Amino acid sequence: MRVETDKQRWPVRRSLYLFLVVIVMAAIFFFSSMQGNESSAMSGRVAEWLTRVIYPDFSAMSAEQKKGALQLMGYVVRKCAHFTEYALLGASLVLLLSTFSFKYRSWIALLLTALYAVSDEWHQGFVEGRAPMARDVLIDTAGAAFGIMIVVLFILSRRKERNSE
């Protein structure tokens, strides 16, 4: 029985991780290509549901209170979506780069993700009803850092487990 080493499995892992990176980038591009009214409608549905969950007395609120709660929750939903998309991108990029043997993989993943965030915001400048926002680049980059950190901590814990066996 032949046991494969990690280095022998790297081409398969690289392909899988590259596929994951491309899928996440395509999803981000897709969502950024949505016109402002489409994007607002999508996040608005999620925001309304969450608002009703968080505020059980939502139906008893005044129209002004409802509007304020929905606007706040819509903002939170949109920014959480940015953070999550880029956490997935950062995580998948650092997984891909972890199959190569060079230094600073985490920093390179963070830099590439930040550059993609900048290009994504630039792209939104050409979409009707959307506008590029520097704040979103910062949120995206923070999400990427979080995703990268989770993967790095997982890799380090796995390495520690293997070394203790």
matplotlib code that plots the C-alpha trace (Angstrom):
import matplotlib.pyplot as plt

x = [0.0, 1.4, 1.0, 0.9, 2.8, 1.5, 3.8, 2.3, -1.2, -0.3, -1.3, -4.8, -5.1, -3.8, -6.4, -9.1, -8.0, -7.6, -11.1, -12.3, -10.5, -12.0, -15.5, -15.3, -13.9, -16.7, -19.3, -17.9, -17.8, -21.4, -22.7, -20.8, -22.3, -25.8, -27.4, -28.0, -31.7, -31.2, -28.5, -30.6, -33.6, -31.6, -30.0, -33.4, -35.1, -32.4, -32.5, -36.3, -36.2, -33.4, -35.1, -38.3, -36.2, -34.3, -37.2, -40.2, -42.4, -41.5, -45.1, -46.0, -43.2, -44.0, -43.3, -40.3, -38.9, -39.5, -37.7, -34.7, -34.5, -34.6, -32.0, -29.6, -30.1, -29.7, -26.4, -25.2, -26.2, -24.4, -21.2, -21.3, -21.7, -18.5, -16.7, -17.8, -17.1, -13.6, -13.0, -13.8, -11.5, -8.7, -9.1, -9.1, -6.1, -4.0, -5.0, -3.9, -0.6, 0.0, 0.7, 3.8, 7.0, 7.9, 7.7, 5.1, 2.2, -0.3, 0.9, 0.8, -2.8, -3.8, -2.2, -3.9, -7.2, -6.8, -6.0, -9.0, -11.1, -9.8, -10.5, -14.0, -14.8, -13.4, -15.7, -18.7, -18.1, -19.2, -22.4, -25.7, -26.7, -23.4, -20.4, -16.9, -16.3, -12.9, -14.6, -15.7, -12.1, -11.2, -14.1, -13.1, -9.5, -10.5, -12.6, -9.7, -7.4, -10.0, -10.3, -6.5, -6.1, -8.6, -6.9, -3.4, -4.5, -6.1, -2.9, -0.7, -2.9, -2.9, 0.9, 1.2, -1.0, 1.1, 4.4, 3.1, 2.2]
y = [0.0, 3.3, 6.3, 9.7, 12.6, 16.2, 17.1, 14.5, 15.7, 19.4, 19.5, 18.3, 20.7, 23.6, 22.9, 22.7, 25.9, 27.7, 26.7, 28.0, 31.3, 31.7, 30.9, 33.4, 36.1, 35.4, 35.7, 39.0, 40.2, 39.1, 40.9, 44.0, 44.0, 44.2, 47.6, 49.6, 48.9, 45.2, 45.1, 47.2, 44.9, 41.8, 43.2, 44.8, 41.4, 40.1, 43.3, 43.2, 39.6, 40.3, 43.4, 41.5, 38.9, 41.4, 43.7, 41.4, 44.6, 45.8, 45.9, 48.2, 50.7, 54.0, 54.4, 56.5, 53.9, 51.1, 53.1, 53.9, 50.2, 48.9, 51.4, 50.5, 46.8, 47.2, 49.0, 46.2, 43.5, 45.1, 45.6, 42.1, 40.7, 42.6, 41.3, 37.7, 37.6, 38.8, 36.5, 33.7, 35.1, 35.7, 32.2, 30.5, 32.5, 31.6, 28.0, 28.1, 29.9, 27.4, 24.7, 26.7, 27.0, 30.6, 33.1, 35.7, 33.7, 35.3, 38.8, 38.1, 36.7, 39.9, 42.1, 40.3, 40.4, 44.1, 44.8, 42.8, 44.9, 48.1, 46.8, 45.7, 49.2, 50.7, 48.3, 49.4, 52.9, 51.8, 50.1, 52.1, 53.1, 52.0, 54.0, 53.1, 53.6, 53.6, 52.4, 49.2, 48.5, 48.7, 46.4, 44.0, 44.0, 43.4, 40.5, 39.1, 39.4, 37.6, 34.7, 34.5, 34.4, 31.6, 29.5, 30.2, 29.3, 26.1, 25.1, 25.9, 23.7, 20.9, 21.1, 21.1, 18.0, 16.2, 17.1, 15.9, 12.4]
z = [0.0, -1.1, 1.2, -0.5, 1.0, 1.2, -1.7, -3.9, -3.2, -3.8, -7.5, -6.6, -3.7, -5.8, -8.4, -5.8, -4.0, -7.3, -8.3, -4.9, -5.4, -8.9, -7.7, -4.8, -7.1, -9.6, -6.9, -5.7, -9.3, -9.9, -6.8, -7.7, -11.1, -9.8, -10.3, -7.2, -7.0, -7.4, -4.7, -2.4, -2.9, -2.1, 1.0, 1.9, 2.1, 4.4, 6.5, 6.9, 8.0, 10.5, 11.8, 12.5, 14.4, 16.4, 17.1, 18.0, 18.4, 14.9, 13.7, 16.7, 15.7, 14.1, 10.4, 11.2, 13.7, 11.1, 8.4, 10.7, 11.9, 8.3, 7.1, 10.0, 9.4, 5.7, 6.2, 8.6, 6.2, 3.3, 5.3, 6.8, 3.2, 2.2, 5.2, 4.6, 0.9, 1.4, 4.4, 2.0, -0.6, 1.8, 3.3, -0.1, -1.3, 1.7, 1.3, -2.4, -1.4, 1.4, -1.3, -2.4, -0.5, -0.2, 2.6, 3.5, 2.0, 4.4, 3.6, -0.2, 0.2, 2.1, -0.5, -3.4, -1.7, -0.9, -4.6, -5.7, -3.3, -4.9, -8.3, -7.2, -5.9, -9.1, -11.1, -9.0, -10.3, -13.7, -12.5, -12.4, -8.9, -7.4, -6.3, -5.2, -1.5, 0.3, 3.5, 1.7, 0.7, 4.4, 5.4, 2.6, 3.7, 7.3, 6.2, 4.3, 7.3, 9.4, 6.9, 6.5, 10.3, 10.7, 8.1, 9.4, 13.0, 11.6, 9.7, 12.7, 15.0, 12.5, 12.3, 16.1, 16.3, 13.7, 15.5, 18.8, 17.4]

ax = plt.figure().add_subplot(projection="3d")
ax.plot(x, y, z, "-o")
ax.set_aspect("equal")
plt.show()
